[in-house]
Amino acid sequence: MGEASKVEELYRLVEPFPDPERARIQDLAESYDQVLAEEERPLLGQGSESRPSPRAEMLAGDLRS
């Protein structure tokens, strides 16, 4: 399963959660997906190997907490 699919799955899994936790997690998931699209995926398309962007790392950490 690709990263985008995992983010989408996470977004759906938290639907039954009460607010404000649901909204917080969904906002983080959307932000993470946006950072991936804007910063990480273009580099992969160029065949570049790189570390995750600092923003992606920060958002992933926030999602794990």
JOSULUR-V329676 format. One record per residue. N is the residue number from 1. PHI is phi in radians with two decimals (* if undefined). Layout:
N_PHI + N_PHI
This chain:
1_* + 2_-1.32 + 3_-1.08 + 4_-1.09 + 5_-1.14 + 6_-1.16 + 7_-1.12 + 8_-1.10 + 9_-1.10 + 10_-1.04 + 11_-0.99 + 12_-1.24 + 13_-1.09 + 14_-1.57 + 15_-0.89 + 16_-1.32 + 17_-1.14 + 18_-1.31 + 19_-1.26 + 20_-1.57 + 21_-1.10 + 22_-1.01 + 23_-1.10 + 24_-1.12 + 25_-1.18 + 26_-1.14 + 27_-1.09 + 28_-1.12 + 29_-1.10 + 30_-1.11 + 31_-1.12 + 32_-1.10 + 33_-1.09 + 34_-1.13 + 35_-1.10 + 36_-1.05 + 37_-1.15 + 38_-1.47 + 39_-1.99 + 40_-1.66 + 41_-1.08 + 42_-1.05 + 43_-1.18 + 44_-1.12 + 45_-1.13 + 46_-1.60 + 47_1.34 + 48_-1.39 + 49_-1.76 + 50_-2.56 + 51_-1.31 + 52_-1.04 + 53_-1.13 + 54_-1.00 + 55_-1.14 + 56_-1.14 + 57_-1.08 + 58_-1.13 + 59_-1.16 + 60_-1.09 + 61_-1.11 + 62_-1.13 + 63_-1.18 + 64_-1.30 + 65_-1.59
